[in-house]
Structures are given as C-alpha cells and as structure tokens.
C-alpha cells in the first residue's frame, strides 16, 4: 500500500510541475492564438492520462504479486 501511495505522490508532483511550467510559460500575449493555448492544454491532459494509466497499471502489477 505504501508503494501505491508514494507512486501516486510522485505522479501528482510530475503533473503539478508540468502544469506550473506550462502556466508560467504562457504569460498573456496578444500574439498567442487561443488554439495554441488549447493545444497546450490538450497536451497536458494527454500527459496526465498517460501518467494516470502508468500508475494504475503499476498498482495492478504490484497487487497481483502479493
């Protein structure tokens, strides 16, 4: 159970860091189109989904070994 918790903590920290990094780099700029911001948000959402799936699969793998 501790492994699952620490793995989830790490995954959450990665997602938060990615969001903070993207947010800081996307300062308001009238030259930036809304679709560019939407594309970046979609990339972050895909990354979060991949991390979530990896954590879920790792949890299943660990649980199956017990």
N, CA, C and O atoms as CSV, one atom per row, in Angstrom:
chain,resi,resn,atom,element,x,y,z
A,1,UNK,N,N,0.825,-1.192,0.000
A,1,UNK,CA,C,0.000,0.000,0.000
A,1,UNK,C,C,0.867,1.252,0.000
A,1,UNK,O,O,0.527,2.254,-0.628
A,2,UNK,N,N,1.990,1.185,0.710
A,2,UNK,CA,C,2.889,2.335,0.769
A,2,UNK,C,C,3.465,2.643,-0.610
A,2,UNK,O,O,3.631,3.810,-0.966
A,3,UNK,N,N,3.769,1.606,-1.386
A,3,UNK,CA,C,4.305,1.814,-2.731
A,3,UNK,C,C,3.296,2.524,-3.611
A,3,UNK,O,O,3.656,3.430,-4.363
A,4,UNK,N,N,2.040,2.125,-3.525
A,4,UNK,CA,C,0.999,2.767,-4.328
A,4,UNK,C,C,0.902,4.240,-3.964
A,4,UNK,O,O,0.810,5.094,-4.846
A,5,UNK,N,N,0.921,4.542,-2.675
A,5,UNK,CA,C,0.798,5.922,-2.211
A,5,UNK,C,C,1.981,6.753,-2.684
A,5,UNK,O,O,1.795,7.867,-3.174
A,6,UNK,N,N,3.193,6.231,-2.544
A,6,UNK,CA,C,4.364,7.004,-2.953
A,6,UNK,C,C,4.419,7.148,-4.472
A,6,UNK,O,O,4.862,8.182,-4.972
A,7,UNK,N,N,3.983,6.141,-5.208
A,7,UNK,CA,C,3.938,6.244,-6.666
A,7,UNK,C,C,2.935,7.301,-7.092
A,7,UNK,O,O,3.205,8.085,-8.002
A,8,UNK,N,N,1.784,7.329,-6.442
A,8,UNK,CA,C,0.769,8.331,-6.759
A,8,UNK,C,C,1.274,9.728,-6.403
A,8,UNK,O,O,1.036,10.679,-7.147
A,9,UNK,N,N,1.970,9.859,-5.272
A,9,UNK,CA,C,2.532,11.155,-4.884
A,9,UNK,C,C,3.506,11.659,-5.941
A,9,UNK,O,O,3.485,12.835,-6.304
A,10,UNK,N,N,4.352,10.774,-6.428
A,10,UNK,CA,C,5.324,11.153,-7.458
A,10,UNK,C,C,4.601,11.569,-8.732
A,10,UNK,O,O,4.951,12.577,-9.346
A,11,UNK,N,N,3.600,10.803,-9.129
A,11,UNK,CA,C,2.844,11.134,-10.342
A,11,UNK,C,C,2.174,12.495,-10.206
A,11,UNK,O,O,2.182,13.292,-11.144
A,12,UNK,N,N,1.598,12.758,-9.045
A,12,UNK,CA,C,0.940,14.052,-8.831
A,12,UNK,C,C,1.943,15.194,-8.891
A,12,UNK,O,O,1.650,16.247,-9.457
A,13,UNK,N,N,3.123,14.995,-8.313
A,13,UNK,CA,C,4.155,16.035,-8.350
A,13,UNK,C,C,4.590,16.314,-9.788
A,13,UNK,O,O,4.830,17.466,-10.150
A,14,UNK,N,N,4.692,15.279,-10.600
A,14,UNK,CA,C,5.065,15.455,-12.006
A,14,UNK,C,C,4.010,16.274,-12.733
A,14,UNK,O,O,4.341,17.189,-13.486
A,15,UNK,N,N,2.749,15.949,-12.511
A,15,UNK,CA,C,1.663,16.675,-13.176
A,15,UNK,C,C,1.634,18.128,-12.720
A,15,UNK,O,O,1.484,19.031,-13.543
A,16,UNK,N,N,1.774,18.359,-11.423
A,16,UNK,CA,C,1.765,19.737,-10.909
A,16,UNK,C,C,2.931,20.523,-11.492
A,16,UNK,O,O,2.761,21.676,-11.889
A,17,UNK,N,N,4.105,19.919,-11.548
A,17,UNK,CA,C,5.265,20.609,-12.118
A,17,UNK,C,C,5.039,20.940,-13.588
A,17,UNK,O,O,5.402,22.023,-14.048
A,18,UNK,N,N,4.441,20.012,-14.321
A,18,UNK,CA,C,4.156,20.268,-15.739
A,18,UNK,C,C,3.162,21.406,-15.893
A,18,UNK,O,O,3.334,22.276,-16.746
A,19,UNK,N,N,2.130,21.401,-15.072
A,19,UNK,CA,C,1.132,22.468,-15.138
A,19,UNK,C,C,1.744,23.812,-14.773
A,19,UNK,O,O,1.488,24.814,-15.441
A,20,UNK,N,N,2.554,23.838,-13.713
A,20,UNK,CA,C,3.185,25.094,-13.308
A,20,UNK,C,C,4.132,25.590,-14.391
A,20,UNK,O,O,4.167,26.784,-14.688
A,21,UNK,N,N,4.890,24.693,-14.974
A,21,UNK,CA,C,5.827,25.064,-16.031
A,21,UNK,C,C,5.082,25.652,-17.221
A,21,UNK,O,O,5.477,26.690,-17.752
A,22,UNK,N,N,4.006,24.994,-17.643
A,22,UNK,CA,C,3.225,25.470,-18.781
A,22,UNK,C,C,2.562,26.795,-18.449
A,22,UNK,O,O,2.537,27.705,-19.278
A,23,UNK,N,N,2.027,26.909,-17.242
A,23,UNK,CA,C,1.340,28.138,-16.848
A,23,UNK,C,C,2.307,29.309,-16.848
A,23,UNK,O,O,1.974,30.393,-17.326
A,24,UNK,N,N,3.496,29.099,-16.317
A,24,UNK,CA,C,4.472,30.185,-16.263
A,24,UNK,C,C,4.928,30.594,-17.657
A,24,UNK,O,O,5.211,31.767,-17.902
A,25,UNK,N,N,5.000,29.631,-18.566
A,25,UNK,CA,C,5.467,29.947,-19.917
A,25,UNK,C,C,4.371,30.558,-20.782
A,25,UNK,O,O,4.650,31.071,-21.866
A,26,UNK,N,N,3.128,30.508,-20.313
A,26,UNK,CA,C,2.016,31.036,-21.107
A,26,UNK,C,C,1.523,32.376,-20.557
A,26,UNK,O,O,0.338,32.551,-20.274
A,27,UNK,N,N,2.446,33.301,-20.418
A,27,UNK,CA,C,2.063,34.638,-19.972
A,27,UNK,C,C,1.161,35.266,-21.028
A,27,UNK,O,O,1.327,35.006,-22.220
A,28,UNK,N,N,0.214,36.088,-20.603
A,28,UNK,CA,C,-0.689,36.709,-21.574
A,28,UNK,C,C,0.087,37.450,-22.665
A,28,UNK,O,O,0.929,38.301,-22.380
A,29,UNK,N,N,-0.207,37.117,-23.879
A,29,UNK,CA,C,0.457,37.723,-25.032
A,29,UNK,C,C,-0.583,37.814,-26.141
A,29,UNK,O,O,-1.103,36.795,-26.595
A,30,UNK,N,N,-0.881,39.017,-26.570
A,30,UNK,CA,C,-1.923,39.163,-27.592
A,30,UNK,C,C,-1.595,38.449,-28.901
A,30,UNK,O,O,-2.489,38.200,-29.710
A,31,UNK,N,N,-0.326,38.119,-29.115
A,31,UNK,CA,C,0.054,37.442,-30.360
A,31,UNK,C,C,-0.226,35.942,-30.309
A,31,UNK,O,O,-0.245,35.277,-31.345
A,32,UNK,N,N,-0.444,35.408,-29.100
A,32,UNK,CA,C,-0.701,33.974,-28.955
A,32,UNK,C,C,-2.173,33.704,-29.244
A,32,UNK,O,O,-3.057,34.308,-28.637
A,33,UNK,N,N,-2.416,32.813,-30.154
A,33,UNK,CA,C,-3.797,32.466,-30.513
A,33,UNK,C,C,-4.392,31.523,-29.483
A,33,UNK,O,O,-3.682,30.755,-28.835
A,34,UNK,N,N,-5.701,31.596,-29.347
A,34,UNK,CA,C,-6.386,30.733,-28.384
A,34,UNK,C,C,-6.182,29.259,-28.723
A,34,UNK,O,O,-6.074,28.430,-27.820
A,35,UNK,N,N,-6.129,28.920,-30.017
A,35,UNK,CA,C,-5.977,27.498,-30.355
A,35,UNK,C,C,-4.611,26.960,-29.922
A,35,UNK,O,O,-4.470,25.763,-29.675
A,36,UNK,N,N,-3.597,27.842,-29.828
A,36,UNK,CA,C,-2.293,27.412,-29.322
A,36,UNK,C,C,-2.411,27.046,-27.846
A,36,UNK,O,O,-1.868,26.034,-27.402
A,37,UNK,N,N,-3.126,27.878,-27.093
A,37,UNK,CA,C,-3.326,27.590,-25.673
A,37,UNK,C,C,-4.150,26.317,-25.495
A,37,UNK,O,O,-3.867,25.511,-24.609
A,38,UNK,N,N,-5.157,26.137,-26.327
A,38,UNK,CA,C,-5.980,24.927,-26.262
A,38,UNK,C,C,-5.143,23.688,-26.573
A,38,UNK,O,O,-5.309,22.646,-25.940
A,39,UNK,N,N,-4.249,23.805,-27.544
A,39,UNK,CA,C,-3.373,22.689,-27.910
A,39,UNK,C,C,-2.463,22.325,-26.731
A,39,UNK,O,O,-2.279,21.147,-26.426
A,40,UNK,N,N,-1.897,23.341,-26.072
A,40,UNK,CA,C,-1.038,23.085,-24.916
A,40,UNK,C,C,-1.826,22.414,-23.791
A,40,UNK,O,O,-1.329,21.492,-23.144
A,41,UNK,N,N,-3.043,22.874,-23.565
A,41,UNK,CA,C,-3.885,22.268,-22.528
A,41,UNK,C,C,-4.189,20.812,-22.878
A,41,UNK,O,O,-4.210,19.953,-21.996
A,42,UNK,N,N,-4.422,20.537,-24.143
A,42,UNK,CA,C,-4.694,19.163,-24.576
A,42,UNK,C,C,-3.463,18.279,-24.371
A,42,UNK,O,O,-3.595,17.116,-23.989
A,43,UNK,N,N,-2.276,18.817,-24.620
A,43,UNK,CA,C,-1.050,18.051,-24.407
A,43,UNK,C,C,-0.874,17.711,-22.931
A,43,UNK,O,O,-0.486,16.594,-22.589
A,44,UNK,N,N,-1.158,18.672,-22.058
A,44,UNK,CA,C,-1.052,18.419,-20.622
A,44,UNK,C,C,-2.063,17.359,-20.204
A,44,UNK,O,O,-1.745,16.477,-19.407
A,45,UNK,N,N,-3.272,17.442,-20.734
A,45,UNK,CA,C,-4.303,16.452,-20.404
A,45,UNK,C,C,-3.880,15.056,-20.857
A,45,UNK,O,O,-4.094,14.083,-20.134
A,46,UNK,N,N,-3.287,14.946,-22.038
A,46,UNK,CA,C,-2.807,13.640,-22.524
A,46,UNK,C,C,-1.686,13.122,-21.629
A,46,UNK,O,O,-1.642,11.935,-21.305
A,47,UNK,N,N,-0.780,14.015,-21.232
A,47,UNK,CA,C,0.319,13.599,-20.356
A,47,UNK,C,C,-0.221,13.096,-19.023
A,47,UNK,O,O,0.250,12.087,-18.498
A,48,UNK,N,N,-1.212,13.800,-18.478
A,48,UNK,CA,C,-1.813,13.372,-17.217
A,48,UNK,C,C,-2.447,11.995,-17.376
A,48,UNK,O,O,-2.313,11.145,-16.496
A,49,UNK,N,N,-3.134,11.771,-18.488
A,49,UNK,CA,C,-3.776,10.478,-18.735
A,49,UNK,C,C,-2.733,9.366,-18.806
A,49,UNK,O,O,-2.940,8.286,-18.253
A,50,UNK,N,N,-1.622,9.622,-19.477
A,50,UNK,CA,C,-0.560,8.617,-19.572
A,50,UNK,C,C,0.021,8.297,-18.200
A,50,UNK,O,O,0.260,7.134,-17.875
A,51,UNK,N,N,0.247,9.342,-17.392
A,51,UNK,CA,C,0.783,9.126,-16.045
A,51,UNK,C,C,-0.222,8.350,-15.200
A,51,UNK,O,O,0.148,7.414,-14.492
A,52,UNK,N,N,-1.478,8.736,-15.274
A,52,UNK,CA,C,-2.524,8.047,-14.510
A,52,UNK,C,C,-2.572,6.572,-14.895
A,52,UNK,O,O,-2.633,5.701,-14.027
A,53,UNK,N,N,-2.545,6.295,-16.192
A,53,UNK,CA,C,-2.596,4.908,-16.661
A,53,UNK,C,C,-1.380,4.121,-16.185
A,53,UNK,O,O,-1.502,2.960,-15.795
A,54,UNK,N,N,-0.209,4.751,-16.215
A,54,UNK,CA,C,1.010,4.074,-15.774
A,54,UNK,C,C,0.942,3.746,-14.285
A,54,UNK,O,O,1.326,2.653,-13.868
A,55,UNK,N,N,0.454,4.690,-13.490
A,55,UNK,CA,C,0.326,4.452,-12.049
A,55,UNK,C,C,-0.691,3.344,-11.789
A,55,UNK,O,O,-0.454,2.467,-10.958
A,56,UNK,N,N,-1.810,3.379,-12.487
A,56,UNK,CA,C,-2.844,2.355,-12.323
A,56,UNK,C,C,-2.294,0.979,-12.692
A,56,UNK,O,O,-2.510,0.009,-11.965
A,57,UNK,N,N,-1.589,0.891,-13.812
A,57,UNK,CA,C,-1.031,-0.393,-14.247
A,57,UNK,C,C,0.020,-0.902,-13.267
A,57,UNK,O,O,0.086,-2.100,-12.992
A,58,UNK,N,N,0.840,0.004,-12.739
A,58,UNK,CA,C,1.852,-0.392,-11.762
A,58,UNK,C,C,1.177,-0.894,-10.483
A,58,UNK,O,O,1.619,-1.877,-9.888
A,59,UNK,N,N,0.127,-0.230,-10.075
A,59,UNK,CA,C,-0.614,-0.675,-8.884
A,59,UNK,C,C,-1.184,-2.077,-9.110
A,59,UNK,O,O,-1.104,-2.931,-8.227
A,60,UNK,N,N,-1.750,-2.309,-10.277
A,60,UNK,CA,C,-2.290,-3.641,-10.595
A,60,UNK,C,C,-1.182,-4.684,-10.587
A,60,UNK,O,O,-1.376,-5.797,-10.098
A,61,UNK,N,N,-0.019,-4.326,-11.129
A,61,UNK,CA,C,1.104,-5.265,-11.177
A,61,UNK,C,C,1.565,-5.617,-9.765
A,61,UNK,O,O,1.786,-6.787,-9.449
A,62,UNK,N,N,1.708,-4.598,-8.919
A,62,UNK,CA,C,2.158,-4.830,-7.546
A,62,UNK,C,C,1.120,-5.637,-6.771
A,62,UNK,O,O,1.471,-6.559,-6.034
A,63,UNK,N,N,-0.133,-5.299,-6.935
A,63,UNK,CA,C,-1.205,-6.002,-6.219
A,63,UNK,C,C,-1.277,-7.468,-6.631
A,63,UNK,O,O,-1.573,-8.335,-5.808
A,64,UNK,N,N,-1.009,-7.741,-7.894
A,64,UNK,CA,C,-1.062,-9.109,-8.392
A,64,UNK,C,C,0.051,-9.979,-7.858
A,64,UNK,O,O,-0.077,-11.203,-7.827
A,65,UNK,N,N,1.146,-9.365,-7.435
A,65,UNK,CA,C,2.286,-10.127,-6.934
A,65,UNK,C,C,2.119,-10.528,-5.479
A,65,UNK,O,O,2.827,-11.412,-4.997
A,66,UNK,N,N,1.193,-9.890,-4.773
A,66,UNK,CA,C,1.029,-10.179,-3.340
A,66,UNK,C,C,0.200,-11.418,-3.135
A,66,UNK,O,O,-0.042,-11.816,-1.996
